[in-house]
Amino acid sequence: MLTPDSKIYVAGHRGLVGSAIWKNLQKRGYSNLVGKTHRELDLLDGVAVRRFFDEERPDAVVLAAAFVGGIIANSTYRADFIYRNLQIQQNVIGESFRHDVKKLLFLGSTCIYPRDAEQPIREEALLTKPLEYSNEPYALAKIAGLRMCESFGLQYGCDYIAVMPTNLYGPNDNFHLINGHVMPSMMRKVHLANCLRTKNWELLHRDLAKRPICGLAPDASDAEILAKLEELGITGDTLTLWGTGNPLREFLWSEDMADASVHVLLNVSFQDTIHSVGKEIRNCHINVGTGKEIHIRDLAALVVKAVGYEGAIAWDHTKPDGTPRKLCDVSKLHRLGWHHQVEIEDGVPRLYDWYLNSLR
């Protein structure tokens, strides 16, 4: 049982979810928190990770650190996605076991499920059909991580729990125009298009200074900026987004995800997650989401409204859509006592307000 004095290591404490989990724990009175940046601790380095656990001896671990990205990054850096994530998981979960960590929470992703899984997706759908090809290496790494937690629980009685969040968005998101996830990448594209349309060069330059675009020099001329943005499908009159806009996606506010994570960490044990079929026990992980979905085209409309962009939106049908539909069955999470609070209609303008504030 964790107490406010328990030492909790949050791996990935500066990321989208990790930073929100850190704040959530602090609000609940948990102040004995440990976090290390990548420069301070390389989780790919097994020797360094073991030394860290030797020195810190945490009571609990939240493994929110991962090598992540959107559909382009997943398709391009396939080796990195499987190797880095497997290595991080092996090091952190392995050292947690060797150092008798009382509680571990592993964060995965709903991309672990088959491309054509029956909707909404129940935890039992895992490994029943082929995965989506574009993110298969990342998905396999996350499947290995959740099975590690499950196996340590079954063999050694470890209180390790794996949660599988749906698509997340929120403060400290990755707004990279190519490698970011769909929500933040789309929002930044609409934002930049709006800067061009309204001729707000001051805001545009602040954006590029805060989040440089690869291939664009810091002292690039306005003409060079226009050319680069047009190459990315961003103009003042028309913004081109990838795919058809038809896929359905579920989105969860990152601070809701943090609250769900901390709820599970403090109130749920591995034994609470067990679901057995005959003599077999598997799929002890927990889906985390809203149980609601939206077409990508309609998401774009929400983003356009929040930004105030009045230009046209075009869709490049030659680019991939990814999985056609991915909706979580969150009944298991509801039975364990947690429900989401932030709806997508409120979350999108909230995220854009945060983005604008980050440019000040």
N, C-alpha and C positions, 0 to 999 in steps of 0.2 A: 504494500500500500504506500503510495507516494504521499509525501507531506510537503508543505511550503518550503521546508528546509532541504528537501531532496535535491541533489545535484543533477541537473538535466542537461545533457549535451544535445544541441540542435545543430545537426550537420546541414549546411546550406542555409544558415540563419540570415543571409542577406538576399536570398532569392524571393521569388513571388510568394510562395507559400511559407517558406521558412521564416521570413521576416514577420509575416502575419501571425504565425504560431508563437514566435518569441513575444510579440506584443500581447497576445491573448493570455499566455502564461503569466506575464507580468501583471496584467489586469486582475488575474485570479489570485495574486499574492505570491507567486512562485518567482523568487528573485535570485536563486542560486543557479543561474543559467550560464552555460559555457558555449561559446561560439568561436570558430576560427575561420578566417578567410582562406581562400585557396593559396595565397602567398604564405600564410602562416602554417598551413597544414595541407599538403597534397594528398588527397584521399586515394590516389592511385598508387601511392608509395606505402607498401605494406609495413616496412620497417618504421616509417614515421608514424603511421597510425598506431602501431603497437606501442611505440614510445609514448604517444599521447595518452593512450588508455592506461599505461603504467603510471603516468604522472597524475592524471585527473581522477581516475576511478569513479566515473559517473554512476549514479544510481539508475538513471533512465536515459535512453537514447531516442531521438527522433531523427530518422534518416530521410531528410527532405532534399539532400544533395543529389544531383543527377546531371547527366549530359543530355540536354533537351533541345528541341527545335521543332519547326513546322514541317510541312510536307516536303519542301524543297531540301531542307537540311537532312531530313531522314532519308531521302532518296539519294542524296549526294555522298553523305558521310556514313555509309552503312557500317563499315568496319569500326569506326569510332563509336558509333552508338551502341554496338553490342559489347565491344571490348571495354570501353571506359565504364559503362554502367555495371557490367559483371564484376570488374575489378573493384569499384567503389563498394558494391554490395558485399563481396567476398571479404574485403578488409574490415568494414565497419561491423557487419553482422558477426563475422568470425571473432573479432576482438571483443565484441560485446559478450559473446558466449564465454570466451576464455577469461574474462574479467568479472564474471558473475553479475552482469547487469540485470537488475530486477525486472525492467520493463523496456520493451523496444517497440517503436511504431515505425513501420516501413511504408513509404508513400510510393505507390505505383501509378498506373494510368489505365483507363478503360480501353486503351488501344490493345490491351492483352486479349481482347475477345475476337472471335472470328469475324471476318468481313461481312458475312451473310448470316450473322447470328439472329435468332428470333428476337423480335422487339416486344416490349422492353427487355433488355438483356439481364438475365439473372446470373448470379455468381456461378451457377452450375453449368453455364454455357462454355466455360473455359475449356479450350482444347477439343472442342467437339467438331470443328470445321477449320479450313485453312484461314490463316491470318491475312489481313490487308498487306499486300506486297510492299507498298511504299514505306511502311514503318515496321516491317517484320523484325529486323534486328533489335530495335529498341523494345518491341513487345516481348520478344524472347528473353531479353535480359530481365525485364520486369516480372515475367512469369517465373524465371529462376529465383528472383528475390522473394516473391511471395511463397514459393514452394520451400525455400530455405526456412522462412519464418514458421511455416506450417510444420515442417519436418522437425525442427528443433523443439517445437511445442509438443509434438507427438512422441518423440524419442526421449527427450530430456525434461519435459515438463516446463520448458521456458515460456515465459509470458510475452511472446512476440506476436504482434498483430499487424497484418497488412491491410491497408486501405487503398482503394482504387478510385481516385477522383476522376470525374468527367472533365471536359474542357474548362480550364480555369482562366479567369481574368481578374485584374485588380491592380492596386498600387504596387509599384516596383516591377511591373510586367516588362517583357522584352519586346520593344517596339521596332526591332530590326525589320527592314522592309522585305527581306528575302527569307531569312532564317527564323523569324518570329512566328508565333502561333497566329491563327486566323484573325482573332479579335483585335489584338494590339496592332498587327501589321496593317489591317484594313483601316483602323482608326487613324494611324499616322498618315497613310496615303490620302485619306479624305482630308485630313488636316492640312497637308502640304498643298493639295489641289485647291483648297479654300484660300490658303495664303496667296497662291498665284492668282486666283480669280479676283480676290479683293485687293491685289497688289500690296499686300502687307509684307514687304521685304524685310522689315525689321524683325518680325516674328519668325519669318522663314530662316533668316540667318541665325537667330538664336537657337532654332530647332537643330540646324545643321551643326552648330558649334557644340551643342549638348550631346547630340547623337550623330556623329559623322557618318557619311555614306561612303562605302568602299568605292574607290576609283574617283573620288571627288576631293581635290586638294583643299586644305583649309582656307587658302587664299583664292579659291576659284572665282572666276568672274561670273556675273549674273547670266551671261550667255552660256557658259559652261554648265552652270546649275540647271538652267532650263533644258539643255540638251540631255543631261543625265536623268533628270526627272521624267522627261518625255520617253527616254529609253525604258524607264520603269513603268510606263503607262500613265504617268501623272502629268496632266496639263490643267490649266485653269478652266477650260471649257468641258473637257471630258476626262473622266477617270476610268481606266480599264482595270477590272478585277479578274482574278483567275477563276477558271471553271465556268459552270453554267448558273451557279447560284441556287441550284435545286436541292443539294444535299441538306439533310436535317441534322442539326447539332443541338446538344444540350450544353448550357453554360452555367458555371457556378462561380459566384463571387469569391475571391481568394480568402477574404476574411471570414466568410461562411465556412470555407474548407478548413481554415485554421480552427474555428470553433468546434467543428465536427471532430477534427483530429485530437484536440485537447480533451474533448468529451470522451472519446474512445480511450485515450491514454490514461485518464484518471478514473473512468467508471466502468470500463469493459475489460474482461479478462479473456485470455485465449480460449478458455473452456466455454465462454459464452458464445463463441463464434463457430463451434463445432457443429457440422452437419454430416451425419453418417448415412451411407446407403449400404445396408447389410453390414459386412465387416469392414468396409472401406470408409475411411475418413479423408475427405479432401474438400477443396474449395472453401476454406475457412476465412478467406479474405472478405472484405466488406466494400460494397459499392458506395460511393459518396457522390451525390448529385441532387438535382431538383426534381427529377421525374418528369420534366417538361422539356419540349424541344421547339426549335425555330428553324425555318429555312434560312440558308445563308443569304439569300436575296432579301429577306425581311430583316435580317440582322443588319445588312448594309443600309437599309432604309432608316433603322434606328440610329445608326452611327451618323448618317448624313444629317438627320434631324438634330442630333446633339451638337454637331460641329457647325451647322448652319450653312452647309455647302449647297449652292443652287445650280451647279453644273450638272452635266449628264453622267450617268453611270453606264458603262459598257462591260460586257462579259466576254472574256476570251475563251471560247469553247475548245480551243486546241490544248488548253492547259488542264491538268488533272483535277478531278473533284475529290478524290480520296474515297473513303467509305461512304456509301449512299446515305446511311442512317445509323445513328449510334445513340441510343437512349437507354439510360440505366433503369433497372428495377431497384428502387431504394427501399423496398419494404423491410429488408433485414436491418438496415440502419434505423428505420422508424421504430422497429420493435426494440432496438437498443436505446431508444430514447432521444433521438435527435432529428430535427427538421430544419430546412433552410429558411432564411429570412429575406434575403435580397432577391427580388425579381429582376429579370433581364431589362425590363423597361426602365427601372430605376438605376440599375447598375451601369448601363452604358453612359448616360450623362454624368454619373458620379465618376466614372473612370476618365472621361474627357476633362472634367474639372481638375482632377488630379494631374493629368498630363499637362494642362496649361500651367498649373502652379509649378510643375517641375521645370518649366522653361524660364521662370523668373529669377 
